[in-house]
Amino acid sequence: MAENRTPRELESRQQTERPKQWMPAELLPEPDKQPGFSYRWIRVSMLNNADPRNLSQKIREGWEPVKVEEQPKFKLLVDPNSRYQGNIEIGGLLLCKTPTEFVQQRNAYYQKQTDAQASAVDNSFMRENDARMPLFSERKSSTSFGKGK
């Protein structure tokens, strides 16, 4: 019975592993996450024209550029002719970070704006309601299937 078994040395993960496939490289590499921070690539130039207005707005929103020392794997990817020396800029995009709580507060702010706009549209729509021919303001969708024979 022991003769039918293959030796343990011949059984390896490399032999049972699928062959690896070539994949195109990511345009923007993913940074190593620090707990409590969110990361984002922010535009600093487009078509070789600087965009200081966009960067200024994002800095006022709480985003701050990430130093190369914080993300050592980007050391070789950094543009040597960058205007932002010591920071990580790739293809006109600057890697920035902000506390996660700022991102959550921003999302809550825009969700509140969206809800207010949807409510205004509903109120405007329902203002045209007439008892003789009521309008429906149903926000549910459902899927039904026929009963085939």
N, C-alpha and C positions, 0 to 999 in steps of 0.2 A: 504494500500500500504506500509505503514511503517513497518508492521508486517513481511514482507518477507525479510527485510534487516537483516544482522548479526550485532551484536553490534560491535562498533569500538574497544573495548577492546580485542575482539577475533581475530581481524585482526591485525596481526603483521608481521614484516619482517621475524621473526624466523619461522613462520608457512609457509610462501610462499617461503622460501629459500630452495635450493636443499640440500640434505644431503651431508655433507662433506665426501670426499673420502681420504683414506690413501695414501700418496705418499712417496717414499723414500727420505731421506734427501739429500741435495746437498753435493757433495764432498767438494767443496770450497764455503763458503758463500760469498755473494756479499757485498762489502763494501759500506758504505754511501758515496755518491759522493760529493766532494767539487767542486764548480764551478771553471773552469779553469784548472782542473787536470784530468789526466787519470790514471787508476789503472791497475796493472798487477801482477800476481803471478809469481815470478821468482825462478827457481830451485837453491837451495843452497846445496842439497845433493841428492844422488841417491843410493838406496840400502845401506843406512847407511854410505856411503862414501861421504865425503865433496867434493863439486864441486866449489872451490874458483875461478877458471878460468871463469866460466859462470857469477858468481856474479860480479866479477871484470869488465868484459866486459860491463855488463848492467849498472853498476855505472858510467863507463866512457861515456856511451851513454846518461846519464842524469837521470837515475832512482835513486830514493832515498828511503830507507826503511821507512815504516809508523810506527810511534810510537803508542803504545797501547792507550795512552791518546787521540789521534786523533780519534780512533775508539773504544769507550768504549764497544760496544756490543761484541767485540772479547776477552774481558778480561778472560772469562772462557775457551775459546778455545785454548789459547796460551799454547804451550808446556813448562812446567816448566824446562826441561833439555836442552832447546835451547841454542845454542851458541850465539844467537842474543838477549840477554836479553833486555827487554823494547820494542822490536819490535814484529811483528805478524808473527810467523812461524807456519805453519800447514803442517804436512806430508812432510817435506823437501822442502816446498815452502815458500818463504818470500814475504809478501805483500809490493809492492813498488808503488810509484807514480812519475809522471813527469808532467810538464806543457803540456797542450793539444797542444800548438803550436809546441812543439818538436815532438809529434806524427805525426802531419800534415806534418812537414818538412821531417820526416823520410819516410812517405808514398810517398811524392812527389819525394824524392830521388830514392826510389826503383821503382816507376812508370817510372821515366826517364830511369833507367837501363833496365827495361823490354822493353820499347819502342825502345831503342837503339839495344837491342838484336834481337827483332822482325824485325827491319829495316835491320840489318845485314843479317839475314836469307833470307829475301825477296830479297835483292840485290844479294846474292849468287845464289839464285834460278833463278832470272831473267837474270843473266849473261849467262845462258845456252839457252836463248831464240834464236830462229831461225825464220826468216820471213816466211819460207816455212811451218813451223808448230809451230805457236805461243803458248806460255804457258800462262795460265790464272792465274792471281793473285787476284782472287776475294775473298774478306773477308766477304761476306754477306751470310747469309743462309735464306732460305724461306721455308715455308710450303704451300703445295697446296693440295687440296682435289679433288678427281675425281668427275665426273658428272654422278652419278648413274642413272639408268633408272628405 
